[in-house]
Amino acid sequence: MPSSVKKKPDLERAYKFLLGMNFLFAILIISWIPRLSEVKKLLGLNNEVFGSLMGLGSIGSLVAYGSSGYVIERFGSKRVINISIVLMAISYGGITWTKSVPIFALINLFAAAGGSFLHIALSGLQTVIQKDLGRPIIPKMHGSFNTGFLIVILIGGVISPFISVRTHLTVISIIISPIFFYCATQLPSSRDFQMGEKPHLGLKFVKELIPRTQLEWLISLGLICATVIEIATNDWMAIYARETLNIPAGPHVIYFILFSLAMIIARWKFAAMLRRFGAVNLIHYGSIIGSIGYAIGIYGAFLMVETSPWLAFIAAGLGVLIGGFGIGGIQAIFIKVLGDKSGTSLNVALGRVYFVFTMYLFVIRLIISFLAERVSVAAALLVPAVLLLLTFRFAHLADEDEDLLK
């Protein structure tokens, strides 16, 4: 490869635009999160059915993750990013304009597929550019995502009493899409096809849907244990705040804000914490402290809400703060280890890992939905807390990887 392709100014420019794209990614997919209780009412569904419908999006993710390695290697990250944005903008802009449950499920499936393709395309580019720059940038990408998350949650909390969820999501989709397209034009096409071994079609392609090494299986398990808490908080916190703690629309977004703030701090300070504590300790203690704090805060608030509503309000806030800070850079560590040790195309390895990740997630979402309806939302949120606690069992995968510290 010509040395000019690797000029650091070009890499720095790509790094800045990738930060912006992660920020925009969050705004596009998170805008409806604080308003899910309103979406549920529009459809007239109970917690179990609505949660199961949300889980059906996993089918779209399965298709995307299963084919993403081939699609990105064949057509390039930039094309995949642009098509994903179109799919997501149409889906999120239109999903609240239907009261038909089957149509809602189909649109949610397309939205999840678009988000999954975009996730793999961005992750692959970020990991390659991180290697060329010689410093950890993925945690800052996650931090940028969480910054977008925080801003869109704040906006949602302010406008939800005044603007319908339909208008809100439609306007967001129209505004964000062209900005995203522009950012994609600034990414280096030269890195689309430098991810290592090429994927195959036919039977070999089918085999590549499933992890081929023990490392890939363990990374997929570690990721699901570490990240379900973030996904479940996004899925259920609005309903928990509105229906369990009886917080009105608008102020109910405080828990999203606290959770996101904690993750932003942890991810932007990831490099400093990594140097001080090491990757293994970050996974080990982050998962244990985060899970216990989250569980005590969320379930404790549920037990206290009838007798001490203000104490319950505070307890839940502390719980999400501790949980968000605990998961901090865990996902970035696992992805970095996969990129360094998989020995194959990064896009293909990521696709395999997230393919089985999504199968796990589909089952876990069904369990959470069942518990939310049959027991309580607070009890359902103990599931991700328990999974986060189990993440410490995968800390050895980092194995004090010295390259993480560069």
C-alpha positions in Angstrom: 0.0 0.0 0.0 1.4 3.5 -0.8 2.6 5.3 2.2 0.5 8.3 1.3 -2.6 6.3 2.1 -1.6 6.1 5.7 -0.8 9.8 6.2 -1.7 10.7 9.7 -3.6 13.8 8.9 -6.0 11.7 6.8 -6.4 9.3 9.7 -7.1 12.1 12.1 -9.7 13.6 9.7 -11.4 10.2 9.5 -11.2 9.8 13.2 -13.1 13.2 13.7 -15.8 12.3 11.2 -16.3 8.9 12.8 -16.8 10.6 16.1 -19.5 12.7 14.4 -21.1 9.7 12.9 -21.3 7.8 16.2 -23.0 10.9 17.6 -25.5 11.1 14.8 -26.1 7.3 15.0 -27.2 7.7 18.6 -29.5 10.6 17.7 -31.2 8.6 15.0 -31.8 5.3 16.9 -32.3 6.6 20.4 -34.9 9.4 19.7 -37.8 7.1 20.3 -36.4 5.5 23.5 -37.7 8.0 26.0 -41.1 7.8 24.3 -41.5 4.0 24.1 -44.3 4.2 26.7 -46.3 6.4 24.2 -45.5 4.0 21.3 -46.8 1.2 23.4 -50.1 3.1 24.1 -50.5 3.9 20.4 -50.4 0.2 19.7 -52.6 -0.7 22.7 -50.3 -3.4 23.9 -49.3 -4.8 27.3 -45.7 -5.1 28.4 -45.2 -8.7 27.4 -46.5 -8.3 23.8 -44.8 -5.0 23.3 -41.5 -6.3 24.6 -41.8 -9.4 22.4 -42.4 -7.1 19.4 -39.3 -5.1 20.2 -37.4 -8.4 20.4 -38.5 -9.4 16.9 -36.2 -6.7 15.7 -33.5 -9.3 16.5 -34.5 -11.2 13.3 -33.4 -8.1 11.2 -30.2 -8.0 13.2 -29.5 -11.7 12.6 -29.9 -11.2 8.8 -27.6 -8.2 8.9 -24.9 -9.6 11.2 -25.0 -12.9 9.3 -24.3 -11.2 5.9 -22.4 -8.1 7.0 -19.0 -9.6 6.6 -19.6 -10.5 3.0 -21.6 -7.4 2.1 -19.0 -4.9 3.5 -16.1 -6.7 2.0 -17.9 -6.9 -1.4 -19.3 -3.4 -1.6 -17.3 -1.3 0.9 -18.1 0.3 4.2 -19.2 3.6 2.7 -21.9 2.2 0.5 -23.2 0.0 3.3 -23.3 3.0 5.6 -25.3 5.1 3.1 -27.8 2.3 2.5 -28.2 1.7 6.2 -28.9 5.3 6.8 -31.7 5.3 4.2 -33.2 2.2 5.7 -33.0 3.5 9.3 -34.3 7.0 8.4 -37.4 5.6 6.6 -38.0 3.1 9.4 -37.7 5.4 12.4 -39.5 8.2 10.6 -42.4 6.0 9.8 -42.7 3.5 12.6 -45.1 5.6 14.8 -47.5 6.3 11.9 -49.0 2.9 12.0 -51.3 1.3 14.6 -51.1 -2.1 12.9 -49.0 -4.5 15.0 -47.7 -6.6 12.0 -46.6 -3.4 10.1 -44.9 -2.1 13.3 -43.1 -5.4 13.7 -42.0 -5.3 10.0 -40.7 -1.7 10.2 -38.9 -2.5 13.5 -37.2 -5.4 11.8 -35.9 -3.2 9.0 -34.8 -0.6 11.5 -32.8 -3.2 13.4 -31.2 -4.5 10.2 -30.1 -1.1 9.1 -28.7 -0.3 12.6 -26.8 -3.6 12.6 -25.2 -3.2 9.2 -24.2 0.3 10.3 -22.8 -0.9 13.5 -20.5 -3.5 11.8 -19.4 -1.1 9.1 -18.4 1.6 11.6 -16.8 -0.9 14.0 -14.6 -2.3 11.3 -13.4 1.1 10.1 -12.8 2.3 13.6 -10.7 -0.7 14.6 -8.6 -0.5 11.4 -8.0 3.3 11.9 -7.3 2.7 15.6 -4.5 0.3 14.6 -3.0 2.8 12.2 -3.2 5.7 14.6 -1.6 3.6 17.3 -3.9 4.7 20.2 -7.3 3.6 21.5 -10.1 5.5 19.8 -13.0 3.0 20.1 -13.9 4.0 23.7 -14.1 7.6 22.5 -16.4 6.5 19.7 -18.6 4.9 22.3 -18.4 8.1 24.3 -19.5 10.1 21.3 -22.4 7.8 20.8 -23.4 8.3 24.5 -23.1 12.0 24.1 -25.6 11.9 21.3 -27.7 9.6 23.4 -27.7 12.2 26.3 -28.5 15.1 24.1 -31.4 13.3 22.3 -32.8 12.2 25.7 -32.7 15.7 27.0 -34.5 17.0 23.9 -37.0 14.2 24.2 -37.7 15.0 27.9 -38.2 18.7 27.1 -40.5 18.3 24.1 -42.5 15.2 24.9 -45.3 17.1 26.7 -45.7 19.4 23.7 -44.8 17.5 20.5 -46.3 14.2 19.4 -43.9 11.3 19.1 -44.8 11.0 15.4 -43.7 14.6 14.6 -40.6 14.2 16.8 -39.3 11.1 15.1 -40.1 12.2 11.5 -38.3 15.5 12.0 -35.2 13.8 13.5 -35.0 11.4 10.5 -35.3 14.2 8.0 -32.6 16.3 9.6 -30.0 13.7 10.5 -29.9 11.7 7.2 -28.2 14.3 4.9 -25.6 15.2 7.6 -24.8 11.5 7.9 -24.4 11.2 4.1 -22.0 14.1 4.1 -19.9 12.5 6.9 -19.7 9.2 5.0 -18.2 11.0 1.9 -15.3 12.0 4.1 -14.3 8.5 5.2 -11.3 6.7 3.6 -12.5 4.2 1.0 -9.0 2.7 0.9 -9.7 1.0 4.3 -12.9 -0.8 3.2 -11.1 -3.8 1.8 -8.1 -4.2 4.1 -9.7 -6.3 6.8 -7.8 -9.5 6.1 -9.2 -12.8 4.8 -12.1 -12.5 2.4 -15.4 -14.1 3.2 -16.9 -16.8 0.9 -20.2 -17.5 -0.6 -22.0 -20.9 -0.7 -21.7 -23.4 2.1 -18.5 -21.7 3.3 -20.5 -18.5 3.7 -23.2 -20.3 5.8 -20.5 -21.8 8.1 -19.1 -18.3 8.6 -22.3 -17.3 10.4 -21.2 -19.3 13.4 -18.1 -18.5 15.5 -15.2 -20.8 14.4 -12.9 -20.3 17.4 -13.2 -20.5 21.2 -12.2 -16.9 21.4 -15.2 -15.8 19.2 -17.6 -17.8 21.3 -16.2 -16.4 24.5 -16.2 -12.8 23.2 -19.9 -13.2 22.1 -20.8 -14.4 25.6 -18.8 -11.7 27.3 -20.4 -9.0 25.1 -24.0 -10.2 25.7 -23.4 -10.3 29.5 -21.9 -6.9 29.5 -24.2 -5.0 27.2 -27.7 -6.4 27.9 -27.9 -3.9 30.8 -27.6 -1.0 28.3 -30.1 -2.5 25.8 -32.6 -3.3 28.6 -32.3 0.1 30.1 -33.1 1.6 26.7 -36.0 -0.7 26.2 -37.6 -0.5 29.6 -36.5 2.5 31.6 -39.2 4.8 30.2 -41.8 2.3 31.1 -40.2 1.7 34.5 -40.1 5.4 35.3 -43.6 6.1 34.1 -45.5 3.1 35.3 -43.4 1.8 38.3 -42.2 5.1 39.8 -45.1 7.2 38.5 -42.9 9.9 37.1 -44.7 12.2 34.6 -43.6 12.6 30.9 -40.6 14.9 30.7 -38.9 14.4 34.0 -39.0 10.6 33.5 -35.9 10.9 31.2 -33.7 11.7 34.2 -32.7 8.0 34.4 -31.6 7.9 30.8 -29.6 11.1 31.4 -27.8 9.6 34.5 -27.1 6.3 32.8 -25.7 8.0 29.7 -23.6 10.5 31.7 -22.0 7.7 33.6 -21.1 5.9 30.4 -19.8 9.1 28.8 -17.5 9.7 31.7 -16.3 6.1 31.8 -15.7 6.0 28.0 -14.0 9.3 27.5 -11.7 8.6 30.5 -11.2 5.0 29.3 -7.5 5.4 28.3 -6.6 6.9 31.7 -8.4 4.2 33.6 -6.9 1.5 31.5 -3.4 2.7 32.2 -4.1 2.9 35.9 -6.1 -0.3 36.5 -5.5 -2.6 33.5 -8.1 -4.2 31.2 -8.7 -7.3 33.3 -9.4 -5.2 36.4 -11.7 -2.9 34.5 -13.8 -5.8 33.4 -13.6 -7.6 36.8 -14.5 -4.8 39.1 -16.6 -2.8 36.7 -19.0 -5.7 36.2 -19.3 -6.6 39.8 -19.8 -3.1 41.2 -22.0 -2.0 38.3 -24.3 -5.0 38.5 -24.8 -4.9 42.3 -25.3 -1.1 42.3 -27.8 -1.3 39.5 -29.8 -4.1 41.0 -30.0 -2.6 44.5 -31.0 0.8 43.1 -33.6 -0.4 40.6 -35.3 -3.0 42.8 -34.9 -1.0 46.0 -36.7 1.9 44.4 -39.6 -0.5 43.4 -39.9 -1.6 47.1 -39.8 1.9 48.4 -42.0 3.8 45.9 -45.3 3.5 47.8 -43.9 4.6 51.2 -41.0 6.9 50.2 -41.3 8.1 46.6 -38.5 10.6 46.9 -36.1 8.0 48.3 -37.2 5.6 45.6 -36.5 8.3 43.0 -32.9 8.8 44.4 -32.2 5.1 44.8 -33.1 4.4 41.1 -30.9 7.3 40.1 -27.9 6.0 42.0 -28.5 2.5 40.6 -28.4 3.6 36.9 -25.3 5.8 37.6 -23.4 2.9 39.1 -24.5 0.5 36.4 -23.6 2.9 33.6 -20.2 3.7 35.0 -19.5 0.0 35.6 -20.0 -1.1 32.0 -17.9 1.8 30.7 -15.2 0.5 28.5 -15.9 -3.2 28.7 -17.4 -3.5 25.2 -14.4 -1.7 23.7 -12.0 -4.1 25.4 -13.8 -7.1 24.0 -13.9 -5.7 20.5 -10.2 -4.7 20.7 -9.3 -8.3 21.8 -11.3 -9.7 18.9 -9.6 -7.5 16.4 -6.1 -8.4 17.7 -6.6 -12.1 18.2 -9.2 -13.4 15.7 -6.7 -14.0 12.9 -9.4 -13.4 10.2 -11.3 -10.6 8.5 -12.4 -8.2 11.2 -15.8 -7.6 9.5 -16.4 -11.3 9.2 -15.3 -12.0 12.9 -17.6 -9.2 14.1 -20.4 -10.5 12.0 -20.0 -14.0 13.5 -19.8 -12.7 17.1 -22.8 -10.4 16.7 -24.8 -13.1 14.9 -24.8 -15.4 17.9 -25.0 -12.3 20.2 -28.3 -11.4 18.6 -29.7 -14.9 19.1 -28.8 -14.7 22.8 -30.4 -11.2 22.9 -33.6 -12.4 21.3 -34.1 -15.0 24.0 -33.1 -12.7 26.8 -35.5 -10.0 25.6 -38.4 -12.5 25.6 -37.5 -13.5 29.2 -37.4 -9.8 30.3 -40.7 -9.1 28.6 -42.3 -12.1 30.3 -41.1 -11.0 33.7 -42.1 -7.4 33.1 -45.7 -8.4 32.5 -46.1 -11.4 34.9 -44.0 -10.1 37.8 -42.8 -6.4 37.5 -40.6 -4.3 35.3 -38.2 -3.9 38.3 -37.9 -7.7 38.5 -37.3 -7.9 34.8 -34.4 -5.4 35.1 -32.7 -7.8 37.5 -31.9 -10.0 34.5 -29.4 -7.7 32.9 -27.9 -7.0 36.4 -27.2 -10.7 36.9 -25.7 -11.0 33.4 -23.4 -8.1 34.0 -22.3 -9.7 37.3 -21.3 -12.8 35.2 -19.1 -10.7 32.9 -16.2 -10.9 35.4 -15.8 -14.5 34.3 -14.6 -13.3 30.9 -12.1 -10.8 32.2 -9.2 -13.2 31.4 -9.8 -12.7 27.7 -8.1 -9.3 27.9 -5.1 -11.0 29.5 -3.5 -7.6 30.3 -3.2 -7.1 26.5 -0.3 -4.7 26.3 -1.4 -3.4 22.9 -4.5 -1.9 24.6 -2.2 0.5 26.5 -0.6 2.0 23.4 
